[in-house]
């Protein structure tokens, strides 16, 4: 496992979370009305998810586990390896679902959910970063 690459990705993840915290609104209505904040938050959330997937694949590459077939499966493998717990793996897989919606516009983004993520969902990224940092 290339610890330097993982540390750099963890730092980029931290910066994404700071941007989200700096741009989040006090209410979901405010977020729905501010397209610039929507863009900044959605972009940084998608980046955060992608960084977590990238980190997961770096960790998995040093294991005997086969490469995951999907982004979400990367978190299942980390749980199987004992790097993260099953609950966090499930939450990270849900984050991949949000990323897919935001990136591919499979359906309209629910800004109420995004608003909630900006306050409660960032803990999932922090938990993930803490568990990964324990490896380095």
C-alpha positions in Angstrom: 0.0 0.0 0.0 1.4 3.4 -1.0 1.0 5.3 2.2 1.9 8.6 0.6 -0.8 8.3 -2.0 -3.3 7.4 0.6 -2.3 10.3 2.8 -2.6 12.7 -0.1 -6.1 11.4 -0.9 -7.1 11.7 2.7 -5.9 15.3 2.7 -7.9 15.9 -0.5 -11.0 14.3 1.2 -10.5 16.7 4.2 -10.5 19.7 1.9 -13.7 18.5 0.2 -15.4 18.3 3.6 -14.2 21.8 4.5 -15.6 23.2 1.3 -18.9 21.5 1.9 -19.0 22.8 5.5 -18.1 26.3 4.3 -20.9 26.4 1.7 -23.7 24.5 3.4 -26.8 26.5 4.2 -28.9 26.8 7.4 -32.0 25.4 5.7 -32.8 23.0 2.9 -34.9 25.8 1.3 -31.9 28.0 1.1 -29.9 25.3 -0.6 -32.8 24.7 -3.1 -32.7 28.4 -4.0 -28.9 28.7 -4.4 -27.6 27.0 -7.5 -24.0 28.1 -7.0 -24.0 26.4 -3.5 -25.7 23.3 -5.0 -22.9 23.0 -7.6 -20.1 23.5 -5.0 -21.6 21.0 -2.6 -22.6 18.4 -5.2 -19.1 18.6 -6.8 -17.3 18.3 -3.5 -19.6 15.4 -2.4 -18.9 13.5 -5.6 -15.2 14.2 -5.2 -15.3 12.9 -1.6 -17.0 9.7 -2.7 -14.6 9.2 -5.5 -11.6 9.7 -3.2 -13.0 7.1 -0.8 -13.4 4.6 -3.6 -9.8 5.4 -4.8 -8.5 4.9 -1.3 -10.4 1.6 -1.0 -9.0 0.3 -4.2 -5.4 1.2 -3.0 -6.0 -0.8 0.2 -7.6 -3.7 -1.6 -4.7 -3.9 -4.1 -2.4 -4.9 -1.3 -4.7 -7.7 -0.1 -5.4 -11.1 -1.5 -9.0 -10.0 -2.3 -10.0 -9.9 -5.9 -10.7 -6.4 -7.4 -14.2 -5.3 -6.8 -16.5 -5.2 -9.8 -18.3 -2.0 -8.7 -17.5 1.1 -6.6 -19.9 -0.1 -3.9 -18.3 -3.5 -3.7 -15.0 -1.8 -2.7 -16.5 -0.9 0.6 -17.8 -4.5 1.1 -14.3 -5.8 0.5 -12.9 -3.3 3.1 -15.5 -4.6 5.6 -14.5 -8.1 4.8 -10.9 -7.2 5.4 -11.8 -5.6 8.8 -10.7 -2.1 7.7 -14.2 -0.6 8.2 -17.3 -2.1 9.8 -20.3 -3.4 7.9 -22.4 -0.4 8.9 -20.0 2.1 7.5 -19.6 0.0 4.3 -23.4 0.3 3.8 -23.4 4.0 4.3 -20.4 4.4 1.9 -22.3 2.3 -0.7 -25.2 4.7 -0.3 -22.8 7.6 -0.9 -21.8 5.9 -4.2 -25.5 5.9 -5.1 -25.6 9.7 -4.6 -22.4 10.1 -6.6 -23.9 8.2 -9.5 -27.1 10.4 -9.5 -25.0 13.6 -9.3 -22.5 12.6 -12.0 -24.8 10.8 -14.4 -28.1 12.7 -13.6 -30.0 9.4 -13.4 -32.7 11.2 -11.6 -33.2 14.7 -10.1 -31.1 15.4 -7.0 -33.2 15.6 -3.8 -31.8 18.8 -2.2 -33.4 17.9 1.1 -31.2 14.8 1.2 -28.1 16.7 0.2 -28.8 19.3 2.9 -29.0 16.5 5.5 -25.7 15.0 4.1 -24.0 18.4 4.6 -24.7 18.1 8.4 -25.0 14.4 9.2 -23.4 12.6 6.3 -20.0 14.1 6.6 -19.4 11.9 9.7 -19.3 8.9 7.4 -16.4 10.4 5.5 -14.7 11.3 8.8 -15.2 7.7 10.1 -13.9 6.3 6.8 -10.8 8.6 6.9 -10.1 7.7 10.6 -10.3 4.0 9.8 -8.0 4.3 6.8 -5.6 6.6 8.7 -5.2 3.9 11.3 -3.6 1.7 8.5 -0.9 4.3 7.6 
